Structure formats: C-alpha cells, structure tokens
Amino acid sequence: MKEILRSGEKTDMNRSFLRELISTNPEFFEVYSLTGDYFYSRNQPDSAIGYYRTALRKVIPRQKEKQNIIEKLADCIVRMKREKL
C-alpha cells in the first residue's frame, strides 16, 4: 500500500478507500502522510496540504519523518501560489 501511494503511479483511489485507510488508525501520522503523498503525486497540492497538516498534529517519532512532511507541505504551498499567478 505504502509503495503504491508513494510511487507516483496514476492509480485512482476513491475517497471512500482513503477514508477507510485513515480509519484503520486515525491517530497514526503515517496514514495522513500517505494520503497526502497520494494527492501530491496526483498534482493536487490543495488536497495534500490538509493531510500533511493533520499528520503534523500527530505524534511523529523521528525528526527526519517530521521534516520530510514539512518539506512536502512547503512544496505544496509553493505549487499553489504558482498556480494562482
């Protein structure tokens, strides 16, 4: 699952599947990070932002993982600003 979501493959997943993924462990940061990665790979930074922000509100055991999410969130924000120009 993780590999599919992060691969950038153009796999279509419906929102109910993504909600189900999150419901498997709603307190685990990685389900939100993975869902953000899915939208990021689909060139939907506006959707990814919310999931990355939620992931950052969860317990993240390693600083490197947290930094990775912060960097992806920042990239999404930059992409959104470029699209508005």
LODREN-622906 format. One record per residue: residue number from 1; residue in three letters; x, y, z of N, C-alpha, C in turn. Coordinates in steps of 0.001 Angstrom, whole numbers, plus 500000, padded with zeros to 6 digits. Each point is the difference from the previous one (the first is absolute). Last residue first. Example, Ala and Ser with C-alpha at 12.3 -4.5 7.8 and 13.67 -1.06 7.14 Angstrom:
[2, Ser, [512850, 497750, 507080], [500820, 501190, 500060], [499230, 501090, 500730]]
[1, Ala, [500290, 494280, 499930], [499110, 501190, 500000], [500900, 501200, 500000]]
// end
This chain:
[85, Leu, [499281, 532450, 490062], [500602, 501088, 499196], [499583, 499955, 498577]]
[84, Lys, [498807, 496694, 503349], [499168, 501203, 500085], [500549, 501136, 499152]]
[83, Glu, [502322, 495847, 500512], [498793, 499799, 499204], [499114, 501241, 499977]]
[82, Arg, [503871, 499889, 502731], [500358, 500094, 498572], [498774, 499869, 499130]]
[81, Lys, [499503, 499358, 504617], [500249, 501416, 499712], [500346, 500192, 498528]]
[80, Met, [499491, 495604, 501579], [498701, 500691, 499976], [500187, 501477, 499660]]
[79, Arg, [503881, 497366, 500585], [499268, 499623, 498776], [498680, 500752, 499886]]
[78, Val, [502455, 500503, 503989], [500659, 500696, 498886], [499278, 499687, 498690]]
[77, Ile, [498557, 497675, 503763], [499633, 501409, 500129], [500614, 500812, 498861]]
[76, Cys, [501190, 495478, 500345], [498602, 500136, 499589], [499565, 501460, 500033]]
[75, Asp, [504251, 498938, 501665], [499972, 499882, 498545], [498570, 500155, 499474]]
[74, Ala, [500618, 499860, 504657], [500528, 501254, 499443], [499963, 499973, 498474]]
[73, Leu, [498855, 496050, 502202], [498981, 501009, 500238], [500440, 501339, 499396]]
[72, Lys, [503092, 496519, 499996], [498949, 499756, 499005], [498873, 501020, 500142]]
[71, Glu, [503465, 500171, 503176], [500509, 500362, 498672], [498949, 499792, 498917]]
[70, Ile, [499001, 498597, 504402], [500074, 501465, 499943], [500470, 500458, 498618]]
[69, Ile, [500080, 495411, 500904], [498626, 500475, 499835], [499979, 501519, 499878]]
[68, Asn, [504131, 498036, 500932], [499575, 499602, 498668], [498576, 500503, 499714]]
[67, Gln, [501778, 500504, 504337], [500601, 500945, 499068], [499574, 499704, 498564]]
[66, Lys, [498698, 496965, 503347], [499300, 501274, 500166], [500520, 501030, 499004]]
[65, Glu, [502218, 495909, 500206], [498668, 499817, 499420], [499202, 501295, 500068]]
[64, Lys, [504207, 499943, 502090], [500167, 499927, 498551], [498639, 499842, 499304]]
[63, Gln, [500293, 499847, 504752], [500101, 501365, 499474], [500103, 500004, 498480]]
[62, Arg, [497523, 496083, 502812], [501330, 500369, 499504], [499970, 501384, 499375]]
[61, Pro, [496028, 497981, 502018], [501126, 499567, 500833], [501378, 500460, 499544]]
[60, Ile, [494922, 502088, 499932], [500917, 499522, 498960], [501303, 499649, 500711]]
[59, Val, [494468, 501151, 501191], [501330, 499666, 500518], [500821, 499415, 498859]]
[58, Lys, [496166, 503443, 498619], [500108, 498689, 500652], [501414, 499811, 500545]]
[57, Arg, [498622, 503753, 497337], [499369, 500125, 501318], [500028, 498683, 500779]]
[56, Leu, [501599, 500397, 495477], [500900, 500738, 500894], [499412, 500213, 501392]]
[55, Ala, [497417, 497968, 496530], [501105, 499106, 500387], [500921, 500685, 501003]]
[54, Thr, [496588, 502568, 498046], [499469, 499071, 501009], [501095, 499061, 500476]]
[53, Arg, [501084, 502870, 496505], [499815, 500762, 501242], [499458, 499111, 501118]]
[52, Tyr, [500415, 498148, 495694], [501317, 500229, 500598], [499881, 500775, 501314]]
[51, Tyr, [496079, 499360, 497517], [500471, 498731, 500567], [501378, 500145, 500636]]
[50, Gly, [498128, 503720, 497748], [499218, 499665, 501190], [500471, 498724, 500672]]
[49, Ile, [501998, 501329, 495831], [500328, 500904, 501109], [499268, 499616, 501282]]
[48, Ala, [499130, 497882, 495704], [501123, 499461, 500771], [500291, 500837, 501243]]
[47, Ser, [496759, 501427, 496772], [499517, 498873, 500812], [501101, 499466, 500905]]
[46, Asp, [501151, 503407, 496987], [498994, 500534, 500908], [499425, 498919, 500905]]
[45, Pro, [503092, 498948, 496466], [500606, 500502, 501234], [498988, 500565, 500990]]
[44, Gln, [500144, 496735, 495811], [498889, 500640, 500692], [500501, 500547, 501340]]
[43, Asn, [502125, 497002, 496450], [500066, 501426, 499720], [498773, 500734, 500551]]
[42, Arg, [501295, 495337, 500671], [498938, 500255, 499021], [499926, 501480, 499617]]
[41, Ser, [503006, 498431, 503325], [500391, 499318, 498760], [498980, 500205, 498889]]
[40, Tyr, [499013, 501742, 504281], [501198, 500674, 499491], [500407, 499390, 498652]]
[39, Phe, [496593, 497915, 502447], [499519, 501204, 499332], [501158, 500810, 499410]]
[38, Tyr, [501167, 496154, 502423], [499153, 499605, 498871], [499542, 501246, 499236]]
[37, Asp, [502340, 500616, 504013], [500885, 499593, 498900], [499204, 499610, 498764]]
[36, Gly, [497634, 500928, 503960], [500559, 501221, 499421], [500904, 499693, 498824]]
[35, Thr, [498451, 496408, 502413], [498892, 500569, 499241], [500429, 501321, 499371]]
[34, Leu, [503069, 497941, 502846], [499817, 499202, 498773], [498879, 500557, 499132]]
[33, Ser, [500692, 501964, 504223], [501133, 500290, 499134], [499872, 499247, 498665]]
[32, Tyr, [496907, 499078, 503361], [499759, 501332, 499437], [501116, 500401, 499048]]
[31, Val, [500409, 495975, 502317], [498848, 499865, 499106], [499665, 501348, 499351]]
[30, Glu, [503510, 499759, 503266], [500357, 499527, 498664], [498793, 499807, 499078]]
[29, Phe, [499879, 501347, 504776], [500340, 501061, 499048], [500156, 499491, 498577]]
[28, Phe, [496820, 497970, 503871], [501327, 499728, 499446], [500298, 501006, 498901]]
[27, Glu, [495792, 499495, 502419], [500980, 500735, 500809], [501430, 499826, 499486]]
[26, Pro, [496032, 497769, 498097], [499913, 501461, 499837], [500979, 500814, 500839]]
[25, Asn, [499352, 495072, 497830], [500779, 500475, 501140], [500055, 501531, 499948]]
[24, Thr, [497134, 497533, 497132], [500699, 498843, 500565], [500841, 500389, 501200]]
[23, Ser, [497577, 503156, 497207], [499256, 499444, 501131], [500687, 498787, 500618]]
[22, Ile, [501727, 502104, 496053], [500193, 500845, 501178], [499309, 499392, 501215]]
[21, Leu, [499335, 497851, 495914], [501406, 499906, 500374], [500258, 500796, 501273]]
[20, Glu, [495796, 500420, 498048], [500144, 498705, 500666], [501440, 499784, 500462]]
[19, Arg, [499062, 503770, 497408], [499407, 500156, 501340], [500132, 498710, 500797]]
[18, Leu, [501364, 499846, 495546], [500942, 500807, 500785], [499466, 500247, 501408]]
[17, Phe, [497197, 497802, 496942], [501143, 499140, 500322], [500992, 500757, 500884]]
[16, Ser, [496383, 502381, 498314], [499545, 499090, 501054], [501120, 499037, 500389]]
[15, Arg, [500638, 503065, 496407], [500107, 500625, 501324], [499532, 499072, 501113]]
[14, Asn, [502042, 497902, 495509], [498884, 500873, 500346], [500128, 500475, 501432]]
[13, Met, [503862, 498841, 496373], [499408, 499472, 501223], [498855, 500924, 500352]]
[12, Asp, [503491, 498846, 495598], [498865, 500746, 500530], [499446, 499287, 501219]]
[11, Thr, [505053, 500241, 497662], [498967, 499108, 500485], [498879, 500853, 500574]]
[10, Lys, [504519, 500918, 497610], [498711, 500657, 499829], [498858, 499039, 500337]]
[9, Glu, [505152, 500290, 502049], [499189, 499294, 499020], [498648, 500672, 499921]]
[8, Gly, [503557, 501018, 503093], [499680, 500954, 498948], [499216, 499355, 498885]]
[7, Ser, [501704, 498134, 504337], [500691, 499735, 498746], [499786, 501072, 498942]]
[6, Arg, [498089, 499402, 504632], [501178, 500866, 499844], [500673, 499881, 498642]]
[5, Leu, [496103, 497385, 501236], [499679, 501399, 500263], [501171, 500926, 499746]]
[4, Ile, [500615, 495311, 499565], [499066, 500487, 498982], [499732, 501487, 500201]]
[3, Glu, [502613, 497779, 503212], [500733, 500141, 498745], [499102, 500556, 498905]]
[2, Lys, [498100, 498943, 504195], [500885, 501162, 500106], [500708, 500255, 498679]]
[1, Met, [497410, 496120, 500317], [499188, 501178, 500000], [500864, 501254, 500000]]
// end
